[in-house]
Amino acid sequence: MTIRVVLADDQQLIRTALRMVIADIDDVEVVGEAANGEEAVRLAGELRPDVVVMDIRMPGVDGIEATRRITAGTGDTHIVVLTTFDDDDYVYGALRAGAAGFLVKDMGLDDILAAIRVVAAGDALIAPSVTRRLIQDFAARPEQARVRRPLTAITEREREVLTLVGSGLSNTEIAEQLFITVATAKTYLTRLLSKLDARDRVQLVIIAYEAGLVSVTR
């Protein structure tokens, strides 16, 4: 099955580089390109792509607002935000808007392609460098500014899994850490998504931060 992708970036060079790489890939196809957020929203509605690779800083409607509009309109299109280190202030906003992946532009093209496949499959992915910065940003916030979510609805084992998700571990790593099978780890993830009314793995990461389950090493 071919993964249909829309590229949204105001830099034509970035779009061209991604399009050229994707052209050589059998299971991924670029079906549209947008130079701003408004075009990205329109193309997402018209083309119903599996994935939109979204820049944040674009003229007019930015990537965060475009992500919010797209994810609110359909559950079939997933957003991979592709940005630079200078955009750290936007990370939390993009994730809250419903982005399923958050990558940085200095990552290898192979890594970006891998992320597109992961997100298209319904999982989520955040670049390790972004995860560290997100945790540090959350830790630096005043205590009263943090939203604490009650986790009374989940079991102790589910709390353990949520903590590991918040630490950035994959399903395989969670299984190894807890001495369970990958299938069991996925079952716990499914239960957490349902009990915490979370859209995807990224939102579970945010909930883990907000609940204070993630320890931060400076």
C-alpha positions as CSV (number, residue, x, y, z in Angstrom):
1,M,0.0,0.0,0.0
2,T,1.4,3.4,-1.0
3,I,1.6,6.1,1.6
4,R,0.3,9.4,0.1
5,V,2.1,12.5,1.4
6,V,1.7,16.3,1.1
7,L,4.8,18.4,1.7
8,A,4.1,21.8,3.3
9,D,7.1,24.1,3.6
10,D,7.6,27.7,2.4
11,Q,11.2,26.8,1.3
12,Q,11.0,25.2,-2.2
13,L,14.5,23.7,-1.7
14,I,13.2,21.6,1.2
15,R,10.2,20.4,-0.7
16,T,12.3,19.6,-3.8
17,A,14.8,17.6,-1.7
18,L,12.1,15.6,0.0
19,R,10.2,15.0,-3.3
20,M,13.4,13.8,-5.1
21,V,14.2,11.3,-2.3
22,I,10.6,10.1,-2.1
23,A,10.5,9.7,-5.9
24,D,12.8,6.7,-5.6
25,I,10.7,5.0,-2.9
26,D,8.1,2.5,-3.9
27,D,5.8,2.8,-0.9
28,V,5.7,6.6,-0.5
29,E,4.3,9.1,-3.0
30,V,4.1,12.9,-2.9
31,V,0.6,13.8,-4.0
32,G,0.8,17.6,-3.3
33,E,2.9,20.5,-2.2
34,A,2.0,23.6,-0.2
35,A,4.0,26.8,0.4
36,N,2.0,27.9,3.4
37,G,-0.4,26.6,6.1
38,E,-3.5,27.6,4.3
39,E,-2.6,25.7,1.2
40,A,-1.7,22.7,3.4
41,V,-5.2,22.7,5.0
42,R,-6.8,23.0,1.6
43,L,-4.8,20.1,0.1
44,A,-5.4,17.9,3.1
45,G,-9.1,18.4,2.7
46,E,-9.0,17.8,-1.1
47,L,-6.5,15.0,-1.3
48,R,-6.9,13.2,2.0
49,P,-3.3,12.2,2.2
50,D,-2.0,9.7,4.8
51,V,0.7,12.1,6.0
52,V,1.4,15.9,5.8
53,V,5.0,16.8,6.4
54,M,4.5,20.3,7.9
55,D,6.9,23.1,8.5
56,I,6.1,25.4,11.4
57,R,7.2,28.9,10.3
58,M,5.3,29.7,7.2
59,P,3.6,32.9,5.9
60,G,0.0,33.5,6.8
61,V,-1.4,30.4,8.6
62,D,1.6,28.8,10.4
63,G,2.2,25.1,10.8
64,I,0.7,24.8,14.3
65,E,-2.7,26.3,13.2
66,A,-2.6,24.3,10.0
67,T,-2.0,21.1,12.1
68,R,-4.9,22.0,14.4
69,R,-7.3,22.5,11.5
70,I,-6.3,19.3,9.7
71,T,-6.4,17.1,12.7
72,A,-9.7,18.6,13.8
73,G,-11.2,17.9,10.3
74,T,-10.2,14.3,9.8
75,G,-8.7,11.4,11.7
76,D,-7.3,9.9,8.5
77,T,-4.4,12.4,8.0
78,H,-1.4,12.4,10.3
79,I,1.0,15.3,10.7
80,V,4.8,15.1,10.9
81,V,6.2,18.5,11.9
82,L,9.6,19.1,10.4
83,T,11.4,22.2,11.8
84,T,14.7,23.6,13.1
85,F,16.3,23.8,16.5
86,D,15.3,27.5,16.6
87,D,11.7,26.5,16.7
88,D,11.8,24.9,20.2
89,D,9.2,27.3,21.6
90,Y,6.7,25.8,19.2
91,V,7.2,22.1,20.1
92,Y,4.6,21.9,22.8
93,G,2.0,23.9,20.7
94,A,2.5,21.6,17.7
95,L,2.1,18.4,19.8
96,R,-1.0,19.8,21.4
97,A,-2.4,20.7,18.0
98,G,-2.3,17.0,17.2
99,A,1.0,16.4,15.4
100,A,1.9,12.7,15.5
101,G,5.6,13.3,14.8
102,F,8.1,16.1,15.5
103,L,11.4,16.0,13.6
104,V,14.3,18.4,13.0
105,K,15.6,19.4,9.6
106,D,19.2,18.3,10.2
107,M,18.0,14.7,10.5
108,G,18.9,12.4,7.7
109,L,16.4,11.9,4.8
110,D,16.3,8.2,5.6
111,D,15.2,9.0,9.1
112,I,12.5,11.4,7.9
113,L,11.2,8.7,5.5
114,A,11.2,6.2,8.4
115,A,9.2,8.7,10.4
116,I,6.6,9.1,7.6
117,R,6.1,5.3,7.6
118,V,5.8,5.1,11.4
119,V,3.2,7.9,11.6
120,A,1.3,6.6,8.6
121,A,1.0,3.3,10.5
122,G,-0.7,5.1,13.4
123,D,2.2,5.4,15.7
124,A,4.1,8.5,16.8
125,L,7.6,9.7,16.7
126,I,9.6,12.5,18.3
127,A,13.2,13.2,17.5
128,P,15.3,12.4,20.6
129,S,16.8,15.9,20.6
130,V,13.3,17.4,20.6
131,T,12.2,15.0,23.4
132,R,15.0,16.1,25.6
133,R,14.2,19.8,25.0
134,L,10.5,19.3,25.6
135,I,11.2,17.6,28.9
136,Q,13.6,20.4,29.9
137,D,11.1,23.0,28.9
138,F,8.4,21.4,31.0
139,A,10.7,21.1,34.0
140,A,11.6,24.8,33.8
141,R,8.0,25.9,34.0
142,P,6.7,27.2,37.3
143,E,5.0,24.5,39.3
144,Q,1.7,26.4,39.3
145,A,1.8,26.6,35.5
146,R,1.9,22.9,35.1
147,V,-1.4,21.0,34.5
148,R,-1.6,17.9,36.7
149,R,-3.9,15.3,35.4
150,P,-5.4,12.7,37.8
151,L,-4.4,9.2,36.9
152,T,-6.7,7.4,39.2
153,A,-8.3,5.5,36.3
154,I,-5.2,3.6,35.4
155,T,-3.5,0.6,37.1
156,E,0.0,0.6,38.6
157,R,1.3,-1.4,35.6
158,E,-0.3,1.1,33.2
159,R,1.3,3.9,35.1
160,E,4.7,2.2,34.6
161,V,4.1,1.9,30.9
162,L,3.0,5.6,30.7
163,T,6.2,6.6,32.5
164,L,8.3,4.7,29.9
165,V,6.3,6.2,27.0
166,G,7.0,9.6,28.5
167,S,10.6,8.8,28.6
168,G,10.6,8.2,24.9
169,L,10.9,4.4,24.9
170,S,9.5,2.4,21.9
171,N,7.1,-0.6,22.3
172,T,10.0,-3.0,22.0
173,E,12.1,-1.1,24.7
174,I,9.1,-1.0,27.0
175,A,8.6,-4.8,26.6
176,E,12.3,-5.4,27.4
177,Q,12.2,-3.0,30.4
178,L,9.1,-4.7,31.9
179,F,9.9,-8.2,30.8
180,I,6.7,-8.5,28.8
181,T,6.0,-9.2,25.1
182,V,5.7,-6.5,22.5
183,A,2.1,-7.5,21.9
184,T,1.4,-7.0,25.6
185,A,3.1,-3.6,25.6
186,K,0.8,-2.6,22.7
187,T,-2.2,-3.8,24.6
188,Y,-1.2,-1.5,27.5
189,L,-0.8,1.4,25.1
190,T,-4.3,0.8,23.7
191,R,-5.8,0.8,27.2
192,L,-4.0,4.0,28.1
193,L,-5.2,5.7,24.9
194,S,-8.8,4.8,25.8
195,K,-8.6,5.5,29.6
196,L,-6.9,8.9,29.2
197,D,-8.8,9.9,26.1
198,A,-5.6,10.4,24.2
199,R,-5.5,10.7,20.4
200,D,-2.1,9.0,20.0
201,R,1.3,8.2,21.6
202,V,2.4,11.8,21.4
203,Q,-0.5,12.9,23.7
204,L,0.4,10.1,26.1
205,V,3.9,11.6,26.3
206,I,2.4,15.0,27.1
207,I,0.1,13.5,29.7
208,A,3.1,11.8,31.3
209,Y,4.9,15.2,31.5
210,E,1.8,16.9,32.9
211,A,1.4,14.1,35.5
212,G,4.9,14.5,36.7
213,L,5.9,10.9,35.8
214,V,9.0,11.9,33.8
215,S,12.2,12.6,35.6
216,V,14.5,15.2,34.0
217,T,18.3,15.0,34.0
218,R,19.9,18.3,33.3
